[in-house]
Amino acid sequence: MKKQWIILLVFAASVLNAHAQYVISNLEELENLKALPQEKVYLHHTGPLMFTGEYLHYAFYCFNARTNRASNVSFVGYVALVDQQGEYIVEQKARLEEGKSQGDFFINTDVPSGNYKLLGYTQWMKNNGLEQVFQDDLVIINPYQVDQSSLLPDDSEAMVSNQDVSVAQPVDSSVVQLKMEREVFGTRAKVVVNLKNYKGQLGHGNYTIKVQKKSEMEVQPAMNAMAYATNYLDVKGDTDKTVGDSIFLPEQRGELLFGKVTDGSGTPVEGADVVVSVPSEEFLLKFATTDSNGNFYTYLRKDYKEDRAVIQINEDASNLEVSLGKVPHLDVSGLAFGQFYLKPEYTDAIERRSIHNQLENQFFSVKPDSVLLGDPIDPFEGGMAETLYLNDFTRFPTFQETLVEILNYAGYRNNRSGSDYIRIAQDFETFNEEANVFPAIVLIDGVFIPNHEKIKEFDARKIASISLVRDQFRMAGEQYQGMMLVKTIDGDFFEDYAPAHGINVPIEKPMLKKNYFKQDYIMENEDNQQIPDYRRILLWEPHVEVEDPDLQFEFYTSDLTGEFEVVLDGFTTYGKPISMYKTIIVKDASQ
């Protein structure tokens, strides 16, 4: 039987207003929403004291607030950095897998010194306000700016110090332990750490492993898993809303993408078919239909490559406008910030760290992190594509001529009642299969082309290949015969494409997962031995699964001397927090 491909199933109900929030209309809806458990988030990060020119790394843990097990509600998590004026300095998406993710962000030199808040949340959590959201204090020092007043006490605080520094909670060593043969090492020396799990399945879990230089300045420590479990023990397990309230919907199906279609007078247009193309060689194609308020929405679930979407009306339509919606920020006006003050005795430490950061950034290219490739996208959803490479044929000047002279199964068909369209011949599988006159789905570099007549004169000298799938497709209630993907030589058709009735706009991609750089002096060549090494973070493993009695990991010290902290921090499969610390001392080998 010939395949009938369903590109997207769209809800018929009208659920979104201009701010991506749903208004609860009755008790049945309220009960259905309350049946969905609330969530809570923990971030293990490489703060709490950061300099501009450094990366902050984080491990993202999302839990079911009722059971304390990994949440399967939200597909996307968010990490934000907020200043004391309530401005968002950074907000990132993190795609969740079994409630976990990871990421990092660079602190630019235009970020002023000050006290900041690091936040972790999902859209679903925003319904319960700041009390549900993970919060931790972060101090940023910008040594390149003259004004440091935000970190200096005024006259009334002249005697205030940073001595209200709480220590980490007691280590729970009954489940897992960290073992090392010694605690003192030279520079550029190999260190081996053994993780021992003494409790079998009770010790199985997911943990962050970090080795980081201790701060030379007195600062409130970052929250660990044990402190988090205590601080967020009583967050609500249900959504705190009632009938008539607006609610942020959970992103269960993927990353929410939504917008609005209006006519020339600004009146919402109902029933308009909207096509969303996320272009690239591995493109995404989504269809949606506007509701009675002119709203459309869809979800992006696959690992798309370009941070751009082409959103357009799927018909010849005049005087229609498309806009992309944006989910409003969480109200952070109630945040309470910690207070860190600079002291004169910190001057040398600040100067040294600044110099070391500049040297590390200068040699960043020889110590790169590697981006993990996401799952490949099959644009044809399993269909067998036939591909023709135009360099194998005589070149013709226009796209229409190329179809006539080279392709056997595709070409333009005259349409007396409208624009001419491209049709791909059916691949008949049975003798009684009915013939159709449906148009093809046509894309150029992943951009959907609603009006085929407008690309008749497209310069075929820019085309690298043409791929065809001869199956039937059904999208948003419309039938299509086959799919044609045109790839240009440069692959950049989407960059200058301006849809007649739509928009070509940037969208925010989730953070790409990385394998973080690990220094290995045994494998280094002589040239690299001469490169300075001022790493403060000697090892960063955001998520490590512990399923065995033993786990060994290793790292190399840098040229920095002093005290470093080996940290194991995370949660067992049953939600029990584990926070362990070991200190190692690095001394200059010549001493």
Secondary structure, 3 states (H helix, E strand, C coil): CCCEEECCCCCCCCCCCCCCEEECCCHHHHHHHHCCCCEEEEEEECCCEEECCCEEEEEEEEEECCCCCECCCCCEEEEEEECCCCCEEEEEEEECECCEEEEEEECCCCCCCEEEEEEEECCCHHHHCHHHCEEEEEEEECCCCCCCHHHCCCHHHCCCCCCCCCCCCCCCCCCEEEECCCCEEECCCEEEEEEEECCHHHHCEEEEEEEEECCCCCCCCCCCHHHHHHHCCCCCCCCCCCCCCEEECCCCCCEEEEEEEEECCCCECCCCEEEEEECCCCCEEEEEECCCCCEEEEEECCCCCCCEEEEEECCCCCCEEEEECCCCCCCCCCCCCCCCCCCHHHHHHHHHHHHHHHHHHHCHHHCCCEECCCCCCCCCCCCCCEEEEHHHCCCCCEHHHHHHHHCCCEEEECCCCCCCEEEECCCCCCCCCCCCCCCCEEEECCEECCCHHHHCCCEHHHEEEEEEEEEEEEECCEEEEEEEEEEECCCCHHHHCCCCCEEEEECCCECCCEECCCCCCCCCCHHHHCCCCCCCEEEEEEEEEECCCEEEEEEECCCCCEEEEEEEEEEECCCCEEEEEEEEEEECCCC
